[in-house]
């Protein structure tokens, strides 16, 4: 009985790379989903200001949209790891 349980436990450990791959894949999906939600929430005030009847608010929303687009791009690069690769390439060569 104990020997059979021990062999099942050992079999689970030997098949763990597929489990780890599944966990990493799922966690990547969760991180992407959370990041998309954060970006969407941060864009809501900018999108609402585009539909304002006040011309001053519309003008300000264009500047805010430009800044938000740049911020979103930096955020996406940071999350994907591309920002790290770019800075490493600049520093190391």
Beta strands, then each sheet from edge to edge (+ up, - down):
end
